[in-house]
Amino acid sequence: MFVIFKKRIATDTSGEEVRRITTILEQNDITYEIRTKRSRGVIGTAFDSISYARTNIAMYKGSSPPLFVYFIYVKRIDFQRAKALLFGS
């Protein structure tokens, strides 16, 4: 189903939090869809790769790897029930 017919229930960068949310949704038979987006785009990642290859060092050594942003969508019909289950009344 297209995301335009769904409503965003959560946005997070933590894989653990995304798993907690999806587990609750699965236990309550609420269908969901996850979309991911890199915080650094394709061009930025390519520049990183080229820079690290030229200097011959490990990629992201000593720094955090690029973040992923997770977007979780549910059907509009299930939104209020999912919101109550995840975040309380």
PyMOL commands that set and color helices and strands:
alter all, ss='L'
color gray80, all
select helices_A, chain A and resi 3-5+15-27+42-55+76-87
alter helices_A, ss='H'
color red, helices_A
select strands_A, chain A and resi 6-12+32-38+68-75
alter strands_A, ss='S'
color yellow, strands_A
deselect
rebuild
show_as cartoon
